[in-house]
Amino acid sequence: MSSQRPEVVYGLHAVRALLTRCPERVARVFLQQGRHDARADEIERLARAAGRVVERMDAKQLRARLGEAVHQGIVAEVAPLAAWGEEQLLAAVTKTADPLVLALDGVQDPHNLGACLRTADACGVLALIVPRDRAAPLNATARKVAAGAAETTPVATVTNLARTLGLLKGAGLWIVGADADAPQPAHEIDLTGPRVLVMGAEGSGLRQLTRRHCDWLARLPSLGAVESLNVAVATGMLLYEALRQRGL
């Protein structure tokens, strides 16, 4: 186990993913007293098979520990996943054929971060990039929404997103930014080959410095009266357009 302070992960899918994919990171599993359904029993079986400690807590104890989080009566203490920075990110893209990378520019809602992670995992994204400041943290809420994807898709936290995009361009990746007012729709832009897809914050969109590093700006179709899509929804649309073009 890591010497770092354990993180708390909660929710059925997130805890099951940890016990299935990297049980060595799990220190203890807490199950709510009285929960003995098939899914909770599976969690207990996986934990005990991995030699992990399993404890029962009543609802009041779990509420004191997690507040009003929707934990589904399943909680785990885990060693933090090794963080990625620019060095690990660049090493990974140089070893990957036609890497697809996702970057979030100023997305501050952990629910959106978790949803983007889940879609990134489904679409084979190599890594997700977030700036260190003014961005949602990869906390327990984001992990629960990600439903295990936070344990499979590395999150690279960088000090300067624009600098990182410049380094990725130098490594041969092309940068595509999502912009509701872009002249070209996403399906007209080549999303095959080494690409970084950059999503801006809801409302404000991409920052100007980020925008200047983009080789293309892509517009997603919208026929309704709402000005912009939820960033997690837009991320899914753009990632699946990339998969469509790649023949997957």
Secondary structure by P-SEA (a helix, b strand, c coil): cccccbbbbbcaaaaaaaaacccccccbbbbccccccaaaaaaaaaaaaabbbbbbbcaaaaaaaccccccccbbbbbcccccccaaaaaaaaaaccbbbbbbbcccccaaaaaaaaaaaaaacccbbbbbccccccccaaaaaaaccccccbbbbbbccaaaaaaaaaaabbbbbbbbccccccccccccccbbbbbbbcccccccaaaaaaccbbbbcccccccccccaaaaaaaaaaaaaaaacc
